[in-house]
Amino acid sequence: MGIDQRAVCFHVGRFGHPYFQEQLQAVPEGFSYRTPDSEIEQSGSHVPRRIALQGVRLRKMREGLEWAAIRGLSSAGYIRRVRLRPQADCVLVHSAQQLLRRSALPYVLDFECVEVFALYQRVSLSRPWARARLIAAMSEDSCRFLLPWSRAAERGLHAALGAPAPDRLRAKTVCVLPAIRPRADRPARRSPGPLRVLFVGTAFEAKGGVEAIRAITKVRSTHDVVLDVISDVPAHWRAEIARVGGIEIHSWPTPAARVDELFRRSHLLLFPSHMDTLGFVMLEAMAHGVPVLATRHFAVPELVEDGVSGLVVDGENTLYGEDGLCRFDHTLPPPRSFRHALASPSEAYVTRLADSLARVAAAPDLHERLAAGALSRVTDGPLSMSRRRAALGEIYRRAIES
C-alpha cells in the first residue's frame, strides 16, 4: 500500500504530553506516521524527565507576564486554535490536543480534558461565546472525530458544551484509551523483605506526596514497608522524611535508567494524585507488571481496575469533579485555599491509604494477583497497543472515507 495513500500526520503542540512518544508506536496496520514535531521522537527522553522540564516551563510562565496574559485571555473566553502547514504526502492529520484552523486535510482530535482548548482555564468555557466557538470549531467538516482519552474527558466535553451537547458532536466522539508497550515479561514478584512502594510525581503536594509520606509512616508501625520517592520534594519535607526512616528520595529529574531500575525493583506504585486527568505513570507501572494504589479521580477508575490491577480508594481535595470539569475557574494555578488543603490531608484519608498498603503488605497472594492483572492490562487488555491500533485503524479509515 503506497505511503502517499496512508500517511498520517501526527501533530503535537508546544507542550505535547509525554505520553505521545509512546503513542507513536501504536500505528494502525496499513498506516504510517509523519511527525512535524521532532521533540516527541527523541529516543533518549523519559516521561518523568519530560514532565519535570515542562514543570520548569510552567513555573517560568507563572513568574512572567505570559501567565497574566493567559488569565486575561481566559477571562475573555479564549479558545485556542492553531494552523498546521500543509502536509503534501498525508491524507489525514492526528492532532494531539490542538484544534486546527482551516485545515486542508481531515483530522481527528484527541485530548486529555476539554480545558486543554481553553488554556486549562475553566472560566473560558463559562462564556457563551466561547462555547459557541468551540462547538463551531469541532463541528467543521474537517474535524472528523473527537477522541477523548477517557470517559471522564468525554463527560467533561459534553458538560462544557452544554446539556444536551449537539448530536453532531456526540456522533463523532469516540473514547480511545492510551496504550503502552510492556516493559516486563512477567508480573512483579514479592521477594523476601519489605514491600517496596514507589511514588512518582512532579509537583510533590499536588501529586499526593504529603499523604503518601504520612500513610507510609502510619503503616510502618505494623508492617515492613519502604518507599522510594521520585519527586521535587520541598526542603521542609526532606527534613521530616529524614526523621521518619524507610523513605529514600531520589534526585530530580531522575535519569531514565534509574527510573526503570526503581520500577523493576518495586512491588507497588502509590499514586494519590489530586490533579491528574490521566496519570501516565500508572501505565508505566503496569507495563512493568507493578500494580497501582491510587485515588478515585477523573480517569483513574478507567485505567486501574479496583481489585484486579490495583486498588482504588476514595480521595479528597480533587481538582476535577464528577462532571469531568475543574472545580475552580482557574486550573493552573488553582486557588490558594486548595493548595493549602493539599498540605493537610485528613486523618481518615491517610488511614484509607495506609489500610490499603497494609492489605498488600500482609497478603503476598493479593499482590501476586494484582501484579498479574496489571501486566495483563497492557499486554492484551484495554491499555494494550493491539487494542489501540485496532481502534485507531477503524477511526482513520472512517475519517478518510467520509
Order of alpha helices (4+ residues) and beta strands (2+ residues): alpha-beta-alpha-beta-alpha-alpha-beta-beta-alpha-alpha-beta-alpha-alpha-beta-alpha-beta-alpha-beta-alpha-beta-alpha-beta-alpha-beta-alpha-alpha-alpha-alpha
